[in-house]
Amino acid sequence: MTNSTFQSRRDFIAKSGSLLAGSFFIHPIAQALDLHDKPAKMRIALVGTGVRGCSMFGKSVLETYGDLVEFVGLSDKNPGRLAYGKKYIGADCPTYVDFDQMLAETQPDALIVTTMDSTHHEFIIKGLQAGINVISEKPMTTDEFKCQAILDAERESSKKLIVTFNYRYSPHRQRLYELLRAGEIGDLTSVDFHWYLDIHHGADYFRRWHRRKEFGGSLLVHKSTHHFDLLNWWIDSDPEEVYAFGELEFYGKKGPYRHTTCRGCPHAGECDFFWDITKSQHLVNLYTENEEYDGYHRDGCVFRDDVDIYDKMAVQIKYKNKVQVSYSLTTYSPYEGYRIAFNGTKGRLEAWIKERQPWEEASADEIHLTKNFGEREIITIPHGGGGHGGGDTRLKDKVFKDPSMADPWRQSAGSRDGAMSILIGVAARNSIEQSKPIKIQDLTDIELKETGRGA
């Protein structure tokens, strides 16, 4: 057994000349934003001032890239949340409840969409139709019909859509991509991918609007779009057919207690899932103090009767290049993270990524590379700085700091990537509801590719 670090793989460069040769193609983000001959700062408008909009694409962007970007408008349907969001972000710009008015008056270089998933398509399409490049939080949208509408709008527009798949940018996921491209396990044949959400993070999806399929498309779309995009990127092929199972058997009506919100719940003293939102002044300012405008409760009961998403899911995926995938998502695990194994004709790549667990704090990730008839190697990869294993920072550097930088690992993602990731989740949801396999080609007019998808 040998040990290696992220920086010192013995002969990776020699084996990956074809990868590095492609490192100088035009970066899709640079092409989309097209900032040549534009003012010194990128002029940004943002719609959706919830947690993700205010933090990752609001306050963080302004504090880190304030010399490169400026917010020219903020929009949200909730005027109270909008007012607090502006203060929290620290932006000096107008605010708009009327999104159309914001676009007309501010005419930004780029629009960032961080609204409820089911409304992404509305703002993406309006932005493209107005001649504005759009940066959308994942998932791109929630069903095949909205997906097709977005694709049609981009084709008719001179502008582009960027989908922010931050997971692609974390060092260990990039390392898996490198090892696969270098042929370390030969030809890839199958993947085992199992994701575990813990009783804190997993449960939180059942408190929020995500608990309803109509808003988030189920976790097969909202959460798994991250995972399916990684699979598409790693495998470098398009998904062809999906068969899935899913049940709601832990949260929702299956729970032992029930109330509208955790605040005022008569079972607070005995429910393991009681969560006190008042311990976070930021969430109180953003949500509870603005419930009068839209009736949204951020601390909804995880056992509410209206929960209709699945809390356990199992998906089988067949790719155009014949790679087979077994995927599962569990939402009530005692720890958070995932196990993944890539099986190839010459060996196997394995990783158990521990994102959060009560008994230890991991400072690095490990990838185990085992060759057929050979040795086993442990590759240690230190955690990157910032959220999502360092992915958030690296993604935002490419979007806001240097959009024209080279992209040798094809981490930037456009509308096609956004579509292919959600279509696996949509197909899985449809498969569960219809009890039959679903062909991806039947969902949109995207022509599927066997390999060499690119970005």
Buried (B, 14 or more C-beta within 10 A) or exposed (E): EEEBEBEEBEEBEEBBEEBEEBEEBEBBBBBBBBBEEEEEBBBBBBBBBBBBBBBBBBBBBBEBBBEBBBBBBBBBBBBBBBBBBBEBBEBEBBBBEEBEEBBEEBBBBBBBBBBBBBBBBBBBBBBBEBEBBBBBBBBBBBBBEBBBBBBBBBEEBEBBBBBBBBBBBBBBBBBBBBBBBBBBBEEBBBBBBBBBBBBEBBBBBBBBBBBBBEBBBBBBBBBBBBBBBBBBBBBBBBBBBBBBBBEBEBBBEEBEBBBEBBBEBEBBEEBEBBBEBEEBEEBBBBBBEBBEBBEBBBBBBBBBEEBEBBBBBBBBBBBBBEBEBBBBBBBBBEBBBBBBBBBBEEBBBBBBBBBBBEEEEBEEBBBBBBBEEEEEBEBBBBBBEBBBBBBBBBBBBBBBBEBBBBBBBBBBBBBBBBBBBBBBBBBBBBBBEEEEBBEBBEBBEBEBBEEEBEB
